[in-house]
């Protein structure tokens, strides 16, 4: 019997940038794409890990779904595993958390896109009181 673990994430930004972030995360984690569907305002992936020799954990299967709702993209990450054990559950939880953290790094949100202040280096909106750009690290005069 297969077990599932779920993570969710609200993304504010361009869906194409998010898709590029997912693709980069898949590559960094060494996952194999079984199915990829991209539609207007949504996408889904079915992924699997490669079998690793000399480990006590079985490969984790991933399902990534995203749907745009206004300015927000709801991203849902489901990890699945077949063999039930405490170590397998922890491994599966960690792999889901790793995917989410890498995705956040690979597809940063432009939450200040409507800001009146723009970074001179990366042209993204930044907080009015920023002394360092949260996107590229550019330092500003105080």
C-alpha positions, -999 to +999 in steps of 0.1 A: +000+000+000+014+034-011+018+062+014+017+100+005+032+131+021+021+166+010+038+200+009+022+232-005+036+265-015+021+298-026+042+314-054+039+351-064+054+357-098+057+346-134+046+310-141+073+306-167+100+315-142+084+289-118+085+262-145+122+270-152+128+267-114+110+233-113+131+221-142+163+232-126+153+216-093+145+183-111+180+183-126+197+192-094+180+164-075+187+139-103+150+130-108+135+114-139+105+130-156+078+104-163+051+130-174+052+167-179+020+187-187+021+225-191-012+243-198-022+280-197-019+289-160-011+255-147+014+226-149+020+191-135+049+167-134+052+131-124+088+123-113+108+094-099+141+089-083+166+065-098+172+033-078+203+038-056+225+008-047+236+002-012+208+021+005+180+011+029+155+035+013+134+029-019+131+056-045+105+083-039+079+093-065+070+129-068+039+147-082+041+184-087+009+203-095+005+241-099-026+261-106-028+299-111-055+317-092-052+355-098-017+366-089-010+335-068+002+301-081-007+273-057+021+247-059+014+212-044+042+187-039+032+151-032+058+125-024+049+088-025+066+057-011+057+021-012+078+005+016+066+015+050+093+020+076+103+048+099+135+055+079+116+054+046+090+079+059+118+103+071+137+099+039+106+107+019+098+137+041+133+150+036+133+146-001+100+166-003+115+193+019+147+193-003+126+197-034+106+226-019+138+244-006+156+241-040+125+253-058+123+284-036+160+291-044+156+284-081+124+304-087+125+333-063+094+353-059+092+390-070+071+400-041+081+437-045+071+439-082+048+468-076+074+487-056+083+523-067+120+515-060+139+494-085+173+478-081+198+493-104+216+460-109+188+434-116+158+458-123+135+441-098+112+459-074+127+462-039+115+474-005+117+512-001+141+509+029+164+482+015+201+486+018+208+453+000+188+439-029+170+407-017+174+392-052+209+400-064+227+413-033+235+447-047+244+471-019+229+506-019+241+538-003+222+546+030 
